[in-house]
Amino acid sequence: MPWNLPLWWQLRRLRRAIEVDCDARVLNAGHDVNRYGETLLEVGQRHSAFLGSVAAMSESKSFLEQRIRIMLSKPKRWWKISAATLAVCPYV
């Protein structure tokens, strides 16, 4: 349904969530963060060569940059407590 903008927005967010989850799984398997990030940059550079006309319409901060920042960031301090609280809270 090309006219359904909320559906396209949800699809975009789902794709991004899947890619971030995939990154986390690769890193949890024991792969080096720096090497994996460099590989993503190399693949991104090759792919962007075919999208020259779209580059002007893209966002200033690419999703690849966001993925790398997420990989390099340290986990939040209270994530376990937050997860436990949400799991214990009854559904209203």
N, C-alpha and C positions, 0 to 999 in steps of 0.2 A: 504494500500500500504506500506508494510514493507520496501521497498527500498527508500522511499521518506523521507529523513532526515529532510528537512525543515518542512514538514508536522508534523512529530513527535515533532520537537522543538516547533512549534506553539501549538500543542495539550498540551504539557507539560506546556507552559506558560498560556494557557487558564485555565487549571485545577488549577494552582496556583492562578490565578486572581479570580477564582470562590471561592476558599477557603478563600482568604483574604477578599473578599466581604462578604462572609458568616460570618466571624469573626466580621467584622464591623457592620453588621446587628444585631448580637447577642448582641454586646456591646451597640449599640444605643438603644436597647430595654430595657436597664437598668440593665443588669447583671453585676456582679462584675468582674473586669478585673483579679484580682488575683485568684479568684476561677475558672474562666473559663480557665485561663492559667494552673492551677494545673490539671484541668480535662483533658486538651489536653495532658499534660505530662503523666498522668496516662494511657490514652488510647494509646499514642505513645509507652510507655514501654511495654504494653501488646502486641501490634501489632508487635513490633520489635523482640520479642522472637521467632516468627515464621520465621523471615528473617535472621537468624544467618549467613548463608553463604553469603548473599548479603551485610552485614555490611562492609566488607573489601573493597567493590567496591564503597561504597557511598561517597558522598562529605564530606569534613571535617566539613562544616557548614551545618547542616540539615535545611530542609525547615521549620520544626517545630520551630526551633530556630529563623529563620527569621520571621515567623508569630508572635511569641511572641514579638520580638523586634518591629515589626510594630505596634502591639497592644499597647505597652507601650510608643511608641514615641508620641511626641506632634505634632499636625498638623503644617505644614509650615505656616509661617506668611503671606505670600502673595498668598495663594492658591485661594482666592476669586477674587483677581485682575487678576490673570493668567487665571482663568476660564472665567471671563467676557471678557477679551481681546481675547481669542480664540473664544468665541461665536460671538463676533462682527466682527472679521476679515472675509472679504469675501473669499470664496473659489476660489482659483486660478487654 
